[in-house]
Amino acid sequence: MKKMVSITTAAAISALSVAGCFPTVYAEETADYQPETANVLFAESIPDSIPLLDDESADYIFHDSFEGGENGWGGRASETVASSTKAAYQGSGSLYVSGRSDSWNGPIKSLGSEFAAGETYSFSCNVMYETGSADDLFHFTMQYDAGGETHYDKIASATIPKGEWGQLANKEFKIPDGAENISIYAETDTSKVSFYIDEVIAAKAGTEIKGAVPRTLLLGDVNFDGQIDALDVAMARDGLINEFSDKLTKSAADVDKSTEFEINDLVLIQEFALGKTTEFPDNAPELPPEPVSTFEYNSAVSYHAAPNDYLGNCSQKGTVHKETYNSINGNKTLYVYTPYNYDPEKKYNIFYIMHGGGENENTVFGTDVELDNILDHMIMNGDLEPMIVVTPTFNGGNCSAQNFYQEFRANVVPFVEGKYSTYAESTDAAGIEASRMHRAYGGFSMGGVSTWAVMQNCLDMVGYFMPLSGDHWDGNSAQEKAQSIGNAINKAGLTPRDYFIFAATGSDDIAYPNISPQVEAMKPMSQFVYTSDFSQGNFYFLVAPGLTHWWGYVRHYVYDALPYFFHENQ
Ligand code: FER
């Protein structure tokens, strides 16, 4: 269906002039512009912004439009399925599914005896969702029994942008031979987002069933026809008077991205349509500063040893679990500390802490360090929120302190966080990245070396870092070491609110002469804002007077640093 264009460019210009805000230079320049010619072109090329369903109902076997009922649809599991007038692709009703506990939950309908196994049909379903990620992958699926098994065959799949109706359609879908108990349903690929379906149609094979075409944003293309021309000027002018009915249209008209559609946007669209300009100015407001926590930091925290009783047994003990897992460096062991009263229904921050050279995964919870006792007391006394602490190892196979980050990414994090309850909603890359501000990594000596390497290579996984008595081993000079970290941060595209570093050592530690120059080289860099008040900055170096290279001291650095983690940028 095509629409005739009734408004002319000249009319659009005069409307602007009437508005009184139009630059005066236009009279001459419009002389060689030919609105008539342009309008002939527009009349040929402008489709309706939302294609209407063809009224070829003769070919339809059913057409569920959810105008006031569920049309025989229900849920596959315990999700809620109900007709809704909050959104509709056509008419005023649709079917809404919410409370989905799995991606395969969704609205389902069984097909009647008019559908036969071995026959081919045309199926179409329109889908829309309003929350969560910018787009989502949906499937329109057929469930049936055959050969003693239940099968799930995809009729059609599509990635649909948030807030837009999109179609899942297949005009030649064959119901497999021998299929019985046949149903059709809509689902997502992985998300549990709530969604709407509308105008579900089945028809004779080959029937072209029209459906929703999601619009894509192009600044100035107010009518979503793929070009910026006189019709957009006319629609924009209407929008100024009557306001746009939906957000995407307003965004397309707000060509300077000021977040408001105003007369200057109309002028800019006009200039563009006339060929006077080829781009729009960017007046996007600067983003407001990210919220900061109200945690009471000390801005220059100094060394304090944990109280003596923190080193002994605690009446509220957590549990240290021995775990074995397969890794790129062979079969390995690590330990997982879960806090007193660990509840797998809750989410916990997680801290991975690495031993030093000549040590192993037993060291940190072993008799030399007994960090679990300190953690127990800190959590019991409210110094620390209950959290999970993991002691992996860089021993084994081809593993080293410098390349442990590979195993950390490939095996350690997915294994541990698939088994214990952290903020990671999934252990794929997206789930780990989304929870990175709830994940910390630290280590002593060679474990400190591994910490800088994890920082350089796993910024997408970890938000908080605690290098203890170890420096970075990429770079010959302090400047090169600092720069290699800075480059990784730039490459990750992070801001200084996205990562926090609490480094520590003793003034008499053998590593102090290595770390101190690196810290000094980092301080002036734009990526680092030096303070232990992480509501204001992101980098601190605690130096304990007189202390040497020994876990007996270093465990107290953990006591000082760990309460400062996990408050920012949640
Ligand atoms: C340092 C980083 C690591 C350092 C020493 C180590 C002397 C490790 C030493 C070892 O495990 O023997 O900056 O400084």
Boltz pocket constraint, residues with backbone or C-beta under 6 A from the ligand:
constraints:
  - pocket:
      binder: B
      contacts: [[A, 356], [A, 357], [A, 358], [A, 445], [A, 446], [A, 448], [A, 449], [A, 469], [A, 470], [A, 471], [A, 510], [A, 511], [A, 512], [A, 514], [A, 515]]
      max_distance: 6.0
